[in-house]
């Protein structure tokens, strides 16, 4: 099929800093570079807490639907608020901006609840839904009442996901989980489009060159690096426990750096950070927390564990280039972008032997895969990396192998081409039925609830 540029509108709940947001930005930039016209709608985008392309004019990012509903209510009801915010966004732009943009394809990820409404307000527009991971499986299990509360939302997720013409997932692991999570969609066969990293395909390597020049952030130290959002499910405590398993003598001239996305608006971020600090304290490790590269470079030499909150891209690249080993701790991670970034920087990866990392990290070639329940196995890999362990030549060869693998399989161009194939083929895909009596009833009920809730929530939120 001949290439045909299309008008594509993205919807993403909160365009902050995280793996899902990085994928959305990369997908939008990649498709835009192929000639498509791209617009992104989101309910929240803080210029101080987002990726560069979302604030520097590279992408057309429009923030809508952020005036009636808060992200949560006293730290709870996040899924309800997320759905209401998405519906608010869609209804806000339905008459004006959508008609002006005349999109041919909607690219929706993370939250599918608004797809049926989009199918009604823009019936000619096709829908691609990118499933990072089924939300019903991400929700915490907190007893009978929580399970009962989740029933309608889980149903809406399954139904609304099925209203899209094309479903795409981020890994073979997620595709297998998708089939189990949504038995009602057993006839759908999601395509796999791996997330990517920027491999400097445009020839502009200035950022990576600068990172390499500054790579020796802490001279004569072996740096173990953990990069994740400050969330309990990322199990960053495993990195601390494994590091504490080294003897005091082995820890000399080493440092564990824990960096990543941190948003003071999110209660779990602050709670997780405090818990990790207390865990490190319990092992009698010396700790410091900094927020800028200047303060990071000036910390005392005897600091064992360094926390870096909400690091900018340049510092992140420098950390990856500085590290001797990336310690990637999440269990059942559906993909995991940070291991790719580490491999691109020439840094071997230690990750869980399950989930997405098994599709990116090659054992004893680009890193190691270990059991998250066996802390001692993680400590042993750290010990290997220390002087006198695996050896610097072998570490260097692993770094080269990682770079080659990322450039071949996980570049932005490769991801954009895979998305483009799905978008070009979308017109030939049969359209799922949305306007059934039950479906219409569900949409009417949701919109009616939206109208009722907007009065109460709006007053409370703006008070």
C-alpha positions as CSV (number, residue, x, y, z in Angstrom):
1,X,0.0,0.0,0.0
2,X,1.3,3.4,-1.0
3,X,2.3,5.8,1.9
4,X,-0.4,8.3,2.7
5,X,0.2,11.0,5.3
6,X,-2.6,11.3,7.8
7,X,-3.9,13.7,10.4
8,X,-3.4,11.9,13.7
9,X,-4.6,13.1,17.1
10,X,-3.1,11.6,20.2
11,X,-4.9,11.4,23.6
12,X,-2.8,10.8,26.8
13,X,-4.0,11.4,30.4
14,X,-1.0,13.2,31.9
15,X,2.0,14.1,29.8
16,X,4.6,13.9,32.5
17,X,7.8,12.0,32.8
18,X,7.6,8.2,32.6
19,X,7.9,5.2,30.2
20,X,4.4,5.6,28.8
21,X,4.9,9.3,28.2
22,X,8.3,8.7,26.6
23,X,6.6,6.3,24.2
24,X,3.9,8.7,23.3
25,X,6.3,11.5,22.6
26,X,8.6,9.2,20.6
27,X,5.7,7.8,18.6
28,X,4.4,11.3,17.9
29,X,7.8,12.6,16.8
30,X,8.5,9.5,14.7
31,X,5.2,9.7,12.9
32,X,5.6,13.5,12.4
33,X,9.0,12.9,10.9
34,X,7.4,10.5,8.4
35,X,5.1,13.2,7.2
36,X,2.0,12.8,9.3
37,X,0.3,15.8,10.9
38,X,0.3,15.2,14.7
39,X,-1.6,16.9,17.6
40,X,-1.5,15.7,21.2
41,X,-4.3,16.4,23.7
42,X,-3.7,15.8,27.4
43,X,-5.4,16.8,30.6
44,X,-2.1,17.8,32.2
45,X,1.4,18.9,31.1
46,X,3.7,20.7,33.4
47,X,6.5,22.5,31.4
48,X,8.8,21.8,34.4
49,X,7.9,18.1,34.5
50,X,7.7,16.8,31.0
51,X,9.9,15.7,28.1
52,X,11.7,18.4,26.0
53,X,9.7,17.7,22.9
54,X,6.4,18.4,24.7
55,X,7.5,21.9,25.7
56,X,10.0,23.2,23.1
57,X,7.6,23.3,20.1
58,X,8.6,20.1,18.5
59,X,5.1,18.8,19.1
60,X,1.7,20.5,19.1
61,X,0.6,19.7,22.7
62,X,-2.7,21.1,23.9
63,X,-3.9,20.9,27.5
64,X,-7.6,20.6,27.9
65,X,-10.1,19.2,30.3
66,X,-8.3,20.1,33.5
67,X,-10.8,22.4,35.2
68,X,-13.5,20.3,36.6
69,X,-12.0,17.1,38.0
70,X,-8.9,16.5,40.2
71,X,-6.5,13.6,39.5
72,X,-7.8,11.9,42.6
73,X,-9.9,12.5,45.7
74,X,-7.8,12.4,48.9
75,X,-5.5,10.0,47.1
76,X,-8.3,7.7,46.0
77,X,-10.7,7.1,43.2
78,X,-7.9,7.7,40.6
79,X,-9.5,5.6,37.9
80,X,-12.9,7.4,38.3
81,X,-11.2,10.8,38.1
82,X,-9.1,9.8,35.1
83,X,-12.1,8.7,33.2
84,X,-14.0,11.8,34.0
85,X,-11.0,14.0,33.0
86,X,-10.8,12.1,29.7
87,X,-14.5,12.6,29.0
88,X,-14.2,16.2,30.0
89,X,-11.3,16.7,27.5
90,X,-13.2,15.0,24.7
91,X,-16.4,16.9,25.2
92,X,-14.4,20.2,25.5
93,X,-12.8,19.8,22.0
94,X,-15.6,17.8,20.2
95,X,-17.3,20.7,18.6
96,X,-14.5,23.1,17.9
97,X,-10.9,21.7,17.7
98,X,-11.8,18.2,16.4
99,X,-13.8,19.7,13.6
100,X,-11.0,22.0,12.8
101,X,-8.3,19.3,12.9
102,X,-10.4,16.7,11.0
103,X,-8.4,13.8,12.3
104,X,-8.2,10.5,10.3
105,X,-6.8,8.5,13.1
106,X,-7.0,8.7,16.9
107,X,-4.0,7.3,18.8
108,X,-5.1,6.6,22.3
109,X,-3.0,4.9,25.1
110,X,-3.2,4.0,28.7
111,X,-6.9,4.9,29.2
112,X,-9.5,3.4,26.7
113,X,-12.7,4.6,28.4
114,X,-13.2,7.6,26.0
115,X,-13.0,5.5,22.8
116,X,-16.7,4.8,22.5
117,X,-17.5,8.5,22.9
118,X,-14.9,9.4,20.3
119,X,-16.4,6.9,17.9
120,X,-19.8,8.7,18.4
121,X,-18.5,12.4,18.1
122,X,-16.1,11.6,15.3
123,X,-17.6,8.5,13.5
124,X,-15.3,8.7,10.5
125,X,-12.1,8.7,12.5
126,X,-10.4,5.3,13.0
127,X,-8.9,4.4,16.4
128,X,-5.6,2.8,17.4
129,X,-5.3,1.9,21.0
130,X,-1.9,1.2,22.5
131,X,-2.1,-1.0,25.5
132,X,1.0,-0.6,27.8
133,X,-0.6,-3.1,30.2
134,X,-4.2,-3.9,31.2
135,X,-5.3,-1.4,33.9
136,X,-7.3,-4.0,35.7
137,X,-4.1,-5.9,36.4
138,X,-2.3,-2.8,37.6
139,X,-5.0,-1.9,40.2
140,X,-4.1,-2.8,43.7
141,X,-6.1,-5.6,45.3
142,X,-7.4,-4.3,48.6
143,X,-10.3,-6.5,49.7
144,X,-13.9,-7.2,48.7
145,X,-15.1,-3.6,48.6
146,X,-12.2,-2.5,46.3
147,X,-12.9,-5.5,44.0
148,X,-16.5,-4.6,43.9
149,X,-15.6,-1.0,43.1
150,X,-13.4,-2.1,40.3
151,X,-16.1,-4.3,38.5
152,X,-17.7,-1.5,36.4
153,X,-14.3,0.0,35.5
154,X,-12.9,-3.4,34.5
155,X,-15.9,-3.9,32.3
156,X,-15.6,-0.5,30.7
157,X,-11.9,-1.1,30.0
158,X,-12.6,-4.4,28.2
159,X,-15.6,-3.0,26.2
160,X,-14.0,0.3,25.3
161,X,-10.7,-1.3,24.3
162,X,-12.7,-3.5,21.9
163,X,-14.2,-0.5,20.3
164,X,-10.9,0.4,18.6
165,X,-10.1,-0.8,15.2
166,X,-6.5,-1.6,16.0
167,X,-5.0,-2.8,19.3
168,X,-1.2,-2.7,19.7
169,X,0.8,-3.8,22.7
170,X,4.4,-3.1,23.8
171,X,5.8,-6.6,24.1
172,X,5.1,-10.3,23.6
173,X,4.7,-10.5,27.4
174,X,2.0,-7.9,27.4
175,X,0.2,-9.7,24.5
176,X,0.1,-12.9,26.5
177,X,-1.3,-11.1,29.5
178,X,-3.8,-9.2,27.3
179,X,-5.3,-12.5,26.2
180,X,-5.8,-13.6,29.7
181,X,-7.1,-10.3,31.0
182,X,-9.7,-9.8,28.3
183,X,-11.2,-13.2,27.3
184,X,-14.1,-11.3,25.6
185,X,-11.5,-10.0,23.1
186,X,-10.0,-13.4,22.4
187,X,-10.7,-12.9,18.6
188,X,-8.5,-9.8,18.6
189,X,-4.8,-10.4,17.9
190,X,-2.8,-7.3,19.0
191,X,0.3,-6.4,17.1
192,X,3.6,-5.8,19.0
193,X,5.3,-2.5,18.6
194,X,8.3,-2.1,21.0
195,X,9.0,1.2,22.5
196,X,12.2,2.9,21.4
197,X,15.1,5.0,22.4
198,X,16.7,7.9,20.6
199,X,19.7,6.3,18.8
200,X,20.8,9.6,17.2
201,X,19.7,8.4,13.7
202,X,19.6,12.0,12.5
203,X,23.3,12.3,13.0
204,X,23.1,14.8,15.9
205,X,25.0,13.0,18.6
206,X,25.9,16.2,20.5
207,X,23.8,15.2,23.6
208,X,25.4,11.7,23.8
209,X,28.9,13.2,23.1
210,X,28.4,15.6,26.0
211,X,27.2,12.8,28.2
212,X,30.2,10.7,27.4
213,X,32.5,13.7,28.1
214,X,30.9,14.2,31.5
215,X,30.6,10.4,32.1
216,X,33.1,10.2,34.9
217,X,30.9,12.1,37.4
218,X,32.5,10.5,40.4
219,X,36.1,9.6,39.7
220,X,37.5,6.3,40.9
221,X,34.0,5.1,41.9
222,X,32.0,2.1,40.6
223,X,28.5,3.4,40.2
224,X,25.4,1.1,40.4
225,X,22.5,3.0,38.9
226,X,18.7,2.5,39.4
227,X,16.3,4.7,37.3
228,X,12.6,4.3,37.9
229,X,9.6,6.4,39.1
230,X,9.3,6.5,42.8
231,X,6.6,3.9,43.0
232,X,6.4,0.8,45.2
233,X,5.7,-1.5,42.3
234,X,9.1,-0.7,40.9
235,X,10.7,-2.5,43.9
236,X,13.7,-0.2,44.0
237,X,14.3,-1.5,47.5
238,X,15.7,-4.6,45.9
239,X,18.6,-2.5,44.6
240,X,19.3,-1.2,48.1
241,X,19.1,-4.7,49.7
242,X,21.4,-6.1,47.0
243,X,23.9,-3.3,47.4
244,X,23.8,-3.7,51.2
245,X,24.7,-7.4,50.7
246,X,28.2,-6.3,49.6
247,X,30.7,-6.1,52.5
248,X,31.9,-2.8,53.8
249,X,35.2,-3.4,52.1
250,X,33.6,-4.2,48.8
251,X,31.5,-1.1,49.0
252,X,34.6,1.1,49.2
253,X,34.9,3.3,46.1
254,X,31.3,2.4,45.0
255,X,28.0,4.2,45.1
256,X,24.4,3.3,44.5
257,X,22.5,6.1,42.7
258,X,18.7,6.0,42.8
259,X,17.2,8.4,40.3
260,X,14.0,8.9,38.5
261,X,10.6,10.5,38.1
262,X,9.3,12.2,41.2
263,X,6.2,14.3,41.4
264,X,5.3,16.0,44.7
265,X,1.6,16.0,43.6
266,X,1.6,12.2,43.8
267,X,1.4,10.9,47.4
268,X,2.9,7.5,46.5
269,X,6.0,9.2,45.1
270,X,6.7,10.9,48.4
271,X,5.8,7.8,50.5
272,X,8.0,5.6,48.3
273,X,10.9,7.9,48.6
274,X,10.6,8.1,52.4
275,X,10.4,4.3,52.6
276,X,13.5,3.8,50.5
277,X,15.4,6.3,52.6
278,X,14.4,4.4,55.8
279,X,15.4,1.1,54.2
280,X,18.9,2.5,53.4
281,X,19.2,3.8,56.9
282,X,18.4,0.4,58.3
283,X,21.5,-1.0,56.7
284,X,23.6,1.8,58.2
285,X,24.3,3.2,54.7
286,X,25.2,6.9,54.3
287,X,22.6,8.7,52.3
288,X,22.1,12.0,50.5
289,X,19.4,13.5,48.3
290,X,20.0,16.1,45.6
291,X,18.0,17.6,42.7
292,X,20.7,19.2,40.4
293,X,23.9,18.0,38.8
294,X,25.9,20.7,40.6
295,X,24.9,19.4,44.1
296,X,25.3,15.8,42.9
297,X,28.9,16.5,42.0
298,X,29.7,18.1,45.3
299,X,28.3,15.5,47.7
300,X,30.8,14.0,50.2
301,X,32.9,11.1,48.9
302,X,31.7,8.7,51.6
303,X,28.0,8.8,50.5
304,X,26.8,5.2,49.8
305,X,23.3,5.9,48.4
306,X,22.5,9.0,46.5
307,X,18.8,9.9,45.6
308,X,18.3,12.1,42.6
309,X,14.7,13.4,42.1
310,X,13.1,14.2,38.7
311,X,16.4,14.3,36.7
312,X,16.5,16.1,33.3
313,X,17.3,14.2,30.2
314,X,20.9,15.4,30.0
315,X,21.7,14.3,33.5
316,X,20.0,11.0,32.9
317,X,22.2,10.4,29.9
318,X,25.3,11.3,31.9
319,X,24.3,9.0,34.7
320,X,23.8,6.1,32.2
321,X,27.1,6.8,30.6
322,X,28.8,7.0,34.1
323,X,27.4,3.8,35.5
324,X,29.1,0.4,35.5
325,X,25.8,-1.4,35.9
326,X,22.1,-0.5,35.6
327,X,20.1,-2.3,38.3
328,X,16.6,-2.6,36.9
329,X,14.3,-4.0,39.7
330,X,10.7,-4.0,38.6
331,X,8.9,-7.4,38.6
332,X,6.5,-8.3,35.8
333,X,7.5,-5.1,34.0
334,X,5.5,-5.1,30.7
335,X,8.5,-3.7,28.8
336,X,10.9,-1.3,30.4
337,X,12.6,1.5,28.5
338,X,15.5,2.2,30.8
339,X,17.4,-1.0,30.0
340,X,17.4,0.1,26.4
341,X,18.7,3.5,27.3
342,X,21.5,1.9,29.4
343,X,22.5,-0.5,26.6
344,X,22.6,2.4,24.2
345,X,25.0,4.1,26.6
346,X,27.2,1.0,26.6
347,X,26.2,0.0,30.2
348,X,25.4,-3.6,31.0
349,X,22.0,-4.3,32.6
350,X,20.9,-6.4,35.6
351,X,17.2,-7.0,35.4
352,X,14.4,-9.4,36.5
353,X,14.3,-12.8,34.6
354,X,10.6,-12.2,33.8
355,X,8.4,-9.8,31.8
356,X,9.6,-7.3,29.2
357,X,13.4,-7.4,30.1
358,X,13.6,-10.9,28.8
359,X,12.8,-9.6,25.3
360,X,15.5,-6.8,25.5
361,X,18.4,-8.0,27.7
362,X,20.4,-11.0,26.5
363,X,21.9,-13.1,29.3
364,X,25.8,-12.8,29.4
365,X,25.7,-10.8,26.2
366,X,24.2,-7.4,27.1
367,X,23.6,-8.1,30.8
368,X,22.1,-10.5,33.3
369,X,18.6,-11.7,34.2
370,X,18.1,-12.8,37.8
371,X,15.3,-13.9,40.2
372,X,13.8,-10.9,42.1
373,X,13.2,-13.2,45.1
374,X,16.9,-14.1,45.4
375,X,18.6,-10.9,46.6
376,X,21.9,-12.7,46.9
377,X,21.9,-13.3,43.1
378,X,21.7,-9.6,42.5
379,X,24.4,-8.9,45.0
380,X,26.6,-11.5,43.2
381,X,26.2,-9.7,39.9
382,X,27.2,-6.5,41.6
383,X,30.3,-8.2,42.9
384,X,31.1,-9.5,39.4
385,X,31.2,-5.9,38.1
386,X,33.6,-4.7,40.8
387,X,37.3,-4.6,40.0
388,X,38.7,-8.2,39.8
389,X,35.3,-9.6,38.9
390,X,34.1,-10.0,35.3
391,X,36.9,-7.7,34.1
392,X,36.8,-4.4,32.3
393,X,37.3,-5.9,28.8
394,X,34.3,-8.1,29.2
395,X,32.2,-5.2,30.5
396,X,33.3,-3.2,27.5
397,X,32.3,-5.9,25.1
398,X,28.9,-6.3,26.7
399,X,28.4,-2.5,26.3
400,X,29.2,-2.7,22.6
401,X,26.8,-5.7,22.2
402,X,24.1,-3.7,23.9
403,X,24.6,-0.7,21.7
404,X,24.4,-2.8,18.5
405,X,21.2,-4.6,19.7
406,X,19.4,-1.3,20.5
407,X,20.3,0.4,17.2
408,X,19.1,-2.6,15.2
409,X,15.9,-3.5,17.0
410,X,14.7,-0.5,19.1
411,X,15.4,2.7,17.2
412,X,12.8,5.5,16.9
413,X,12.7,4.9,13.1
414,X,12.0,1.2,13.6
415,X,9.1,2.0,16.0
416,X,7.7,4.7,13.8
417,X,7.7,2.4,10.8
418,X,5.9,-0.3,12.7
419,X,3.3,2.2,13.9
420,X,3.0,3.6,10.4
421,X,2.2,0.1,9.1
422,X,-0.7,-0.2,11.5
423,X,-1.9,3.2,10.7
424,X,-1.7,2.7,6.9
425,X,-3.6,-0.6,7.2
426,X,-6.3,0.7,9.6
427,X,-8.8,1.6,6.9
428,X,-9.0,-2.0,5.8
429,X,-9.8,-3.2,9.3
430,X,-13.5,-4.1,10.1
431,X,-15.0,-1.5,12.5
432,X,-16.2,-3.0,15.8
433,X,-19.8,-2.3,16.7
434,X,-20.3,0.5,19.2
435,X,-23.8,1.7,18.6
436,X,-25.7,-1.2,20.2
437,X,-28.6,-0.7,22.6
438,X,-26.3,-1.7,25.5
439,X,-23.4,0.4,24.2
440,X,-25.6,3.5,23.8
441,X,-27.0,3.0,27.2
442,X,-23.6,2.7,28.7
443,X,-22.4,5.9,26.9
444,X,-25.6,7.8,28.0
445,X,-25.1,6.6,31.5
446,X,-21.5,7.7,31.6
447,X,-22.2,11.1,30.1
448,X,-25.1,11.6,32.5
449,X,-22.9,10.7,35.4
450,X,-20.3,13.1,34.0
451,X,-22.8,15.9,34.0
452,X,-23.9,15.2,37.5
453,X,-20.4,14.8,38.8
454,X,-19.1,17.9,37.1
455,X,-21.4,20.0,39.2
456,X,-20.2,18.6,42.5
457,X,-16.6,17.9,41.6
458,X,-16.2,21.2,39.8
459,X,-17.4,23.2,42.8
460,X,-15.1,21.2,45.1
461,X,-12.1,21.3,42.8
462,X,-12.3,25.1,42.2
463,X,-13.2,26.0,45.8
